[in-house]
Amino acid sequence: MSSARGSGRLVTGLAWALLLLGLWLWGRDVSDGPGGTSSPTTGDIAAVGRPLGVPLPPAHDPLKGATPRRVEIPSIGVAAPVVRRGLDGDGAVDPPPYSTPNTVGWYGDGPRPGEAGPALLVGHVDTESKPAVFYGLSAARAGQRVKVTGADGTVAEFTIDDVQVFPRSHFDAAKVYGPRRSGRAELRLITCGGTYDRTTKSYTANVVVSAYLTDAREAAPSKPPKP
């Protein structure tokens, strides 16, 4: 943990209220590329943005889309179940409970992973006592893969093309939640970053990993039990 955490006690995760700022952008076109002001992320890893010279594959055509059941990011060791989440009583995205810190939440009123538009996956960075599912999200890099398995057995594979940190003071809802390219199937993975502000009891930034659909296939059928 960063020394900025003070006593080193792990603190509660994502600033969920920030997500509400961008919900109205679902399905709208934002033609500009990624941007925003970067700051230190969780731990000592800085956001890389979209580095020049990283070869990226062409986009795959959008799919029908399926309710996500599992997300995998092999490069940072994430393999987690996904559950549908909506809005809480305050109008913010309702995260998975802290009793299931290794579960990822999908904003179910937005696009499904693989459909045209940005699908939103959110996860805690830590709990009061230990790292949570997206603790290593700031270590993701352009060119790495994200696999989302749907309820229909399809596996939608996304390629990361951008990693950014958006301070709360410069949170740009259009660049976080809006599509990067019109008609493309995209994915956003979001957790908290920066340092923990004990006055406001929240993190100072959000880590936002963007990816786009590059492959899709049926899940391998399970083998029947031996007689």
C-alpha positions in Angstrom: 0.0 0.0 0.0 1.1 3.6 -0.6 2.4 5.6 2.3 -0.3 8.1 1.5 -2.7 5.7 3.2 -1.4 7.1 6.5 -1.5 4.3 9.1 -1.7 1.8 6.2 -5.2 0.7 7.1 -7.0 -0.4 4.0 -10.0 1.8 3.4 -13.3 1.4 1.7 -13.4 1.5 -2.1 -14.9 3.2 -5.1 -16.5 6.6 -5.0 -19.7 5.4 -6.4 -21.5 8.7 -6.4 -19.2 9.9 -9.2 -20.6 7.3 -11.6 -24.1 9.0 -11.5 -22.6 12.0 -13.4 -22.2 9.9 -16.5 -25.3 7.7 -16.6 -27.2 10.0 -18.9 -24.5 9.5 -21.5 -25.3 5.8 -22.1 -25.9 5.3 -25.8 -24.7 8.8 -26.8 -21.9 9.5 -29.2 -18.7 11.2 -28.0 -16.3 11.6 -30.9 -13.3 12.8 -29.0 -10.7 10.3 -27.8 -9.7 9.7 -24.2 -8.2 12.5 -22.1 -8.5 14.0 -18.7 -5.9 14.8 -16.1 -3.8 11.9 -14.7 -2.7 11.6 -11.1 -1.0 8.9 -9.0 -3.1 5.7 -8.9 -3.7 3.1 -6.3 -0.2 2.0 -5.1 2.8 3.4 -7.0 1.7 2.7 -10.5 0.9 5.6 -12.8 -1.7 5.5 -15.5 -0.3 5.0 -19.0 -3.1 6.5 -21.1 -2.9 5.3 -24.7 0.9 4.8 -25.4 2.2 5.3 -28.9 3.5 2.3 -30.8 1.4 -0.4 -29.0 0.0 -2.6 -31.8 -3.8 -3.1 -31.3 -6.0 -5.5 -33.3 -9.0 -4.4 -35.4 -12.4 -4.1 -33.7 -14.8 -7.0 -34.0 -18.4 -6.3 -35.1 -20.8 -5.8 -32.1 -22.6 -8.9 -30.9 -26.2 -9.4 -29.7 -24.7 -9.3 -26.2 -25.5 -11.4 -23.2 -25.8 -10.9 -19.5 -22.3 -11.1 -18.1 -21.5 -13.9 -15.7 -17.7 -13.8 -15.4 -14.8 -11.4 -16.2 -11.2 -12.4 -16.5 -8.1 -10.2 -16.9 -5.3 -12.7 -17.0 -2.5 -10.1 -17.0 -3.4 -8.8 -13.5 -4.9 -12.0 -12.1 -8.6 -11.2 -12.1 -11.1 -14.0 -12.5 -14.4 -13.0 -10.9 -18.1 -13.5 -11.1 -20.2 -10.6 -12.4 -23.6 -9.6 -10.9 -26.1 -7.1 -12.2 -26.4 -3.9 -10.2 -28.7 -0.9 -10.5 -29.0 2.4 -8.6 -29.3 2.8 -4.9 -31.6 5.0 -3.0 -29.3 8.0 -3.5 -29.3 7.6 -7.3 -25.7 6.2 -7.4 -24.6 2.8 -8.9 -25.1 0.2 -6.2 -21.9 -1.8 -5.8 -21.6 -5.4 -4.9 -21.7 -5.7 -1.1 -18.4 -5.7 0.9 -19.2 -9.3 2.0 -18.4 -10.3 -1.6 -15.3 -8.1 -2.3 -14.2 -10.3 -5.2 -17.4 -9.8 -7.2 -17.7 -7.3 -10.1 -20.8 -5.3 -10.6 -22.3 -4.7 -14.1 -24.5 -1.6 -14.6 -27.5 -3.6 -15.9 -29.4 -0.6 -17.4 -26.5 0.1 -19.8 -25.2 -2.0 -22.7 -24.4 -5.6 -22.2 -20.7 -6.5 -22.9 -20.4 -7.1 -26.6 -23.2 -4.8 -27.7 -22.5 -1.5 -29.3 -21.7 1.1 -26.8 -19.7 1.1 -23.5 -20.6 -1.6 -21.0 -19.7 -0.6 -17.4 -18.1 -3.0 -14.9 -17.2 -1.7 -11.5 -15.4 -3.2 -8.5 -14.0 -2.4 -5.1 -10.3 -1.7 -4.8 -10.2 -2.9 -1.2 -12.2 -3.3 2.0 -11.4 -2.2 5.5 -9.0 -5.2 5.9 -7.8 -6.5 2.5 -7.4 -5.9 -1.2 -10.5 -6.5 -3.3 -11.2 -7.6 -6.9 -9.9 -4.5 -8.8 -6.9 -3.8 -6.5 -4.5 -4.4 -9.4 -6.6 -2.6 -12.1 -4.2 0.3 -12.3 -1.5 -2.1 -13.5 -3.4 -3.0 -16.6 -1.8 -1.9 -19.9 -2.8 -1.3 -23.5 -2.8 -4.5 -25.6 -3.8 -6.8 -22.7 -7.0 -8.8 -22.9 -10.3 -8.9 -21.0 -12.6 -11.9 -21.3 -16.3 -11.6 -20.4 -18.3 -14.8 -20.4 -22.0 -14.4 -20.9 -25.0 -16.3 -19.6 -25.5 -17.8 -23.1 -22.0 -19.3 -23.1 -20.4 -16.8 -25.4 -17.0 -15.4 -24.5 -16.5 -11.8 -25.6 -12.8 -10.8 -25.7 -11.8 -7.2 -25.4 -8.4 -5.5 -25.9 -7.4 -2.7 -23.6 -6.6 0.5 -25.4 -6.5 3.0 -22.7 -5.8 3.4 -19.0 -6.5 6.7 -17.3 -6.9 8.2 -13.8 -9.5 10.9 -13.4 -9.2 13.1 -10.3 -12.5 13.9 -8.7 -11.8 17.6 -9.3 -11.5 16.9 -13.1 -13.9 14.0 -13.5 -15.0 14.1 -17.2 -18.2 12.0 -17.4 -18.3 12.3 -21.3 -14.8 10.8 -21.6 -15.4 8.1 -19.0 -18.8 6.9 -20.0 -19.3 8.0 -23.6 -18.3 5.8 -26.6 -14.9 6.3 -27.9 -16.0 5.3 -31.4 -19.6 5.3 -32.6 -21.0 1.9 -33.1 -18.2 0.0 -31.5 -18.6 -2.5 -28.7 -16.6 -1.2 -25.7 -16.0 -1.9 -22.1 -15.2 0.3 -19.1 -13.7 -1.2 -15.9 -13.7 1.3 -13.0 -12.4 1.4 -9.5 -11.0 4.0 -7.2 -7.5 5.4 -7.3 -5.3 8.2 -6.0 -5.2 8.5 -2.2 -7.8 8.2 0.5 -9.0 11.6 1.9 -9.9 11.1 5.5 -11.8 14.4 5.5 -14.2 13.5 2.7 -13.9 9.7 3.5 -13.4 9.0 -0.2 -10.6 8.4 -2.7 -9.3 11.3 -4.7 -9.6 9.7 -8.2 -11.0 6.9 -10.3 -9.0 4.4 -12.3 -10.7 3.9 -15.7 -9.6 1.1 -18.0 -11.1 1.2 -21.5 -11.3 -1.7 -23.9 -13.0 -2.6 -27.2 -14.3 -5.9 -28.6 -11.8 -7.8 -30.7 -12.9 -11.4 -30.7 -15.9 -13.6 -29.7 -16.5 -17.3 -29.5 -18.7 -19.9 -27.9 -17.6 -21.3 -24.6 -16.1 -24.7 -24.7 -18.8 -27.3 -24.0 -18.5 -29.2 -20.7 -17.5 -32.8 -20.9 -20.2 -35.3 -20.0 -19.5 -37.3 -16.8 -17.9 -40.7 -17.3 -20.3 -43.6 -16.9 
